[in-house]
């Protein structure tokens, strides 16, 4: 582009200001050509004019470049993210503490659609640490429950199959099931399905299981069932509230089937948590179900298939 412009010359009145200047009569334009290295003129006229022109054309350093120019330069200079680089996974954890707390609060007390709370920036930081916290609390609660059941009978030994069982159950439900749901939605023609949003929804829905898991050591069966029921109700309501707009993008019959599958699988998660971690003598423990004789005796052993899973 040619760097030619106009010099604006204003005839200033006798008082030395523009207050009484008639711009229609006193304003004149003279065509001028100047270069980048033009020397300073009298009273810095040429320097001032050069700065103003270059700033408006985006070549100066006093004002930021236009958005299109800056975005183009950034896209050209940015490096690509590959699956084997840390930068590829770091983008999924690009969230601050206040945002995570806000999302946790929105998961427990939903007032708006959770996808609106995400503001187009779903994260894996919250889902990962929520799932990890649930795993650890279920392990500790189940261990305390087993300890109370064996007090005075024999030397207590930790059973880390509880930990592996909790990890397989919670991590699998949080990170594997959303992938299957996402693939199903894409297969049935839902263009609004987003894998990161599915992970975020399932991850933050686990938040209610943290307070529920804290009483998993309780020997009161009815109390355990009440807390598990509350956890199931809150979490499944959260999922249905936010997944329904995505599921409804498919045809009517498919959306009903997918809704039923989501509820059924979530009910299976709640029952697995109750049976495996909320009862003394859990099938996931090496001591077998409650009622097994301490020395073996004639008590029926635990289901081998269940023991192999953990």
C-alpha positions in Angstrom: 0.0 0.0 0.0 1.3 3.5 -0.8 2.2 5.6 2.2 0.9 8.8 0.7 -1.6 11.1 2.5 -2.6 14.6 3.1 -1.3 17.4 5.2 -4.0 19.3 7.1 -3.3 23.0 7.4 -5.6 25.1 9.6 -5.6 28.9 9.6 -5.6 29.8 13.4 -7.2 33.1 14.4 -5.5 36.0 16.1 -6.2 34.6 19.6 -4.1 31.5 18.8 -6.8 29.0 19.3 -9.5 27.2 17.2 -12.4 28.6 19.0 -13.4 31.1 16.3 -11.9 29.3 13.3 -14.2 28.7 10.4 -13.1 25.2 9.3 -15.0 25.4 6.0 -13.0 28.5 4.9 -9.7 28.0 6.8 -9.1 24.2 6.4 -6.9 23.3 3.5 -5.5 20.0 2.3 -2.2 19.6 0.5 -1.1 16.3 -1.0 2.2 15.1 0.6 4.5 12.2 0.2 6.8 11.1 3.0 9.0 8.1 3.8 9.7 6.1 7.0 13.0 7.9 7.6 11.7 11.5 7.1 13.7 13.9 9.3 12.1 16.1 11.9 10.7 19.3 10.5 10.1 22.5 12.2 8.4 22.1 15.6 8.3 18.3 15.0 5.6 18.6 12.3 6.8 15.8 10.2 7.5 13.4 13.1 4.0 13.9 14.5 2.4 13.4 11.1 4.4 10.2 10.6 3.5 8.8 14.0 -0.2 9.4 13.4 -0.3 7.9 10.0 1.7 4.8 10.9 -0.5 4.2 14.0 -3.7 4.2 12.1 -2.3 1.9 9.4 -1.2 -0.7 12.1 2.5 -0.3 11.5 3.3 1.8 14.7 4.1 0.5 18.1 2.0 2.9 20.2 -1.4 1.3 19.4 -2.1 -2.5 19.3 -2.5 -4.1 15.9 -6.0 -4.9 14.7 -7.5 -8.1 15.9 -7.3 -9.7 12.5 -3.6 -8.9 12.2 -2.7 -10.2 15.7 -4.8 -13.3 15.3 -3.1 -14.1 12.0 0.4 -13.6 13.3 -0.4 -15.7 16.4 -1.9 -18.5 14.4 1.1 -18.5 12.1 3.7 -18.6 14.9 1.9 -21.0 17.3 3.1 -24.6 17.4 0.8 -27.5 16.8 -0.2 -29.7 19.7 0.4 -33.4 19.4 -1.0 -36.3 21.4 2.4 -37.1 22.9 3.1 -33.6 24.1 2.2 -32.2 27.5 0.8 -29.1 25.9 -2.0 -31.1 24.3 -3.3 -32.3 27.7 -2.5 -29.1 29.5 -5.3 -27.3 27.5 -7.9 -29.6 29.2 -6.7 -28.4 32.7 -6.6 -24.7 31.8 -9.0 -23.5 34.6 -8.5 -21.6 37.9 -9.6 -22.5 41.4 -12.5 -20.0 41.4 -14.0 -21.5 38.2 -13.7 -25.0 39.6 -15.5 -24.0 42.9 -18.2 -22.2 40.9 -18.8 -25.3 38.8 -18.9 -27.5 41.9 -21.5 -25.3 43.5 -23.5 -25.3 40.2 -23.4 -29.1 40.3 -24.8 -29.4 43.8 -27.3 -26.5 43.5 -28.1 -26.3 39.8 -30.0 -23.1 38.9 -28.9 -22.9 35.2 -27.8 -25.3 32.6 -24.4 -26.6 33.5 -23.2 -26.2 29.9 -23.8 -22.4 30.3 -21.8 -22.4 33.5 -18.9 -24.0 31.6 -18.9 -21.0 29.2 -17.5 -23.0 26.4 -14.4 -24.1 28.4 -15.0 -27.6 29.8 -12.2 -28.9 31.9 -10.9 -32.2 33.2 -9.2 -30.8 36.3 -12.4 -30.9 38.4 -13.6 -34.3 37.1 -10.3 -36.0 37.7 -9.8 -34.7 41.3 -13.5 -35.3 42.2 -13.2 -38.9 41.0 -9.9 -39.4 42.8 -11.4 -38.0 46.1 -14.4 -40.4 45.8 -12.1 -43.3 45.2 -10.0 -42.5 48.3 -13.0 -41.9 50.5 -14.7 -45.1 49.4 -11.5 -47.0 50.2 -11.1 -45.5 53.6 -14.8 -45.9 54.4 -14.8 -49.5 53.3 -11.6 -50.2 55.3 -13.0 -48.6 58.5 -16.2 -50.7 58.0 -14.2 -53.9 57.6 -12.1 -52.9 60.7 -15.2 -52.4 62.8 -16.6 -55.8 61.7 -13.4 -57.6 62.7 -12.6 -55.9 66.0 -11.7 -58.5 68.6 -11.7 -61.4 66.2 -8.3 -61.4 64.5 -5.5 -59.2 63.5 -6.6 -56.6 60.9 -5.0 -56.3 57.5 -5.7 -53.8 54.8 -7.2 -55.1 51.7 -6.1 -53.0 48.8 -8.6 -54.7 46.5 -11.0 -52.2 47.8 -8.8 -49.4 46.4 -8.5 -51.1 43.0 -12.2 -51.8 42.9 -13.1 -48.2 43.7 -10.7 -46.9 41.1 -12.0 -49.2 38.4 -15.6 -48.4 39.2 -15.3 -44.6 39.5 -12.7 -43.9 36.9 -14.4 -46.3 34.4 -17.8 -44.7 34.9 -16.4 -41.1 34.8 -14.1 -41.4 31.8 -15.1 -44.5 29.8 -18.8 -44.2 29.8 -18.9 -40.6 28.4 -16.8 -41.8 25.4 -19.4 -44.5 24.6 -22.2 -42.0 25.0 -20.5 -39.5 22.8 -19.9 -42.1 20.1 -23.6 -43.1 20.3 -24.8 -39.5 20.0 -22.5 -38.9 17.0 -23.7 -42.1 15.4 -27.4 -41.1 15.8 -26.8 -37.7 14.3 -26.4 -35.3 17.2 -24.1 -32.6 16.0 -24.1 -30.8 19.4 -22.4 -33.6 21.2 -19.0 -32.7 22.7 -16.7 -35.3 24.3 -15.1 -32.8 26.8 -18.6 -31.6 27.9 -19.7 -35.2 28.4 -16.6 -35.8 30.6 -17.3 -32.6 32.5 -20.9 -33.5 33.1 -20.1 -37.0 34.4 -17.2 -35.8 36.4 -18.9 -33.0 38.3 -22.0 -35.2 38.8 -19.8 -37.4 41.1 -19.4 -34.5 43.5 -22.4 -35.6 45.6 -20.8 -39.0 46.2 -18.1 -37.4 48.3 -20.3 -36.6 51.3 -22.3 -39.8 50.7 -19.1 -41.9 50.8 -18.1 -40.3 54.1 -20.7 -42.4 56.0 -19.9 -45.6 54.1 -18.4 -47.0 57.4 -21.7 -46.8 59.2 -23.2 -50.2 60.3 -26.7 -48.8 60.1 -28.1 -50.3 56.9 -31.1 -48.0 56.6 -28.9 -44.9 56.9 -26.7 -46.2 54.2 -29.6 -46.8 51.8 -31.0 -43.3 52.5 -27.7 -41.6 51.7 -27.1 -43.7 48.6 -30.6 -42.9 47.5 -30.0 -39.1 48.0 -26.7 -39.4 46.1 -28.4 -41.2 43.2 -31.3 -38.7 43.0 -29.2 -35.6 43.0 -26.6 -36.9 40.5 -29.1 -38.4 38.1 -31.2 -35.3 38.1 -28.1 -33.2 37.3 -27.3 -35.5 34.4 -30.8 -35.6 32.9 -31.2 -31.8 33.3 -28.0 -31.2 31.2 -27.9 -34.2 28.9 -31.6 -33.9 27.8 -31.0 -31.0 25.3 -28.1 -33.0 23.7 -30.0 -36.3 23.7 -33.1 -34.7 22.2 -31.1 -33.7 19.1 -31.6 -37.3 18.0 -34.9 -38.7 17.0 -37.7 -39.2 19.5 -37.3 -43.0 19.9 -33.5 -42.9 20.2 -33.5 -40.1 22.8 -35.9 -42.2 25.0 -33.6 -45.2 24.7 -30.5 -43.2 25.5 -32.2 -41.5 28.5 -33.2 -45.0 29.8 -29.6 -46.3 29.4 -28.2 -43.2 31.2 -30.6 -43.7 34.2 -30.0 -47.5 34.3 -26.2 -47.2 34.3 -26.3 -44.5 37.0 -28.6 -46.7 39.1 -26.0 -49.6 38.6 -23.3 -47.2 39.9 -25.3 -46.4 43.0 -26.0 -50.0 43.7 -22.4 -51.0 43.2 -21.3 -48.3 45.6 -23.8 -49.5 48.2 -23.1 -53.2 47.9 -19.3 -53.1 47.6 -18.4 -50.3 50.0 -21.3 -49.6 52.4 -21.7 -53.1 54.0 -19.6 -54.9 56.5 -18.0 -57.9 54.9 -18.2 -56.5 51.4 -17.9 -59.0 48.5 -14.9 -57.0 47.4 -13.0 -58.0 50.6 -11.0 -61.1 51.1 -13.1 -62.0 54.2 -16.2 -62.7 52.2 -19.7 -61.5 52.8 -21.1 -60.8 56.2 -21.9 -63.9 58.1 -18.9 -65.9 57.0 -17.2 -67.8 59.8 -13.9 -66.3 61.0 -12.1 -69.6 60.6 -13.7 -70.7 57.4 -16.1 -73.3 58.8 -19.1 -74.1 56.7 -19.8 -70.6 55.6 -20.4 -70.0 51.9 -17.4 -68.3 50.3 -17.6 -65.1 48.3 -18.6 -65.3 44.6 -15.3 -66.1 42.7 -16.4 -63.9 39.8 -16.8 -60.9 42.0 -13.5 -61.6 43.7 -11.7 -61.7 40.4 -13.0 -58.3 39.5 -11.2 -56.7 42.4 
